[in-house]
Amino acid sequence: MLFRSSRRRSRKNSAWPAEIRVLGAWAEVVDRLRELGAPIADTTTIDDVVYMAATTDVALGEEVRELADLAAIALHGPRAPTSDEASLAWAQLRVVESRIVSVRGRRTLARSEEHTSELQSH
């Protein structure tokens, strides 16, 4: 997985076609969501990925939607994404990753509080 991820990260380089760059950013988002526990299969639709992100955290869903729209253009659009859209996709990936860090932090805090509460009740 690490090799695949690093290879994808190299695709943010402007030497790659914009479509490949956008899809590389989308694949990174899917990997981050899987790491968060989302049951995303290879056949999961873009809209379903957004839904899964939103059920984890509404703001995360909104952030993922922005990148999903660019991925949809790359996959199914009547035109190829522009270089600016490809750069925007990688910038949006950073926003999504930041939101995921926040979600993980809240989950860790909630588990810690549950554990403390259990210890206090004994």
Disulfide bonds with the S-S distance in Angstrom:
none
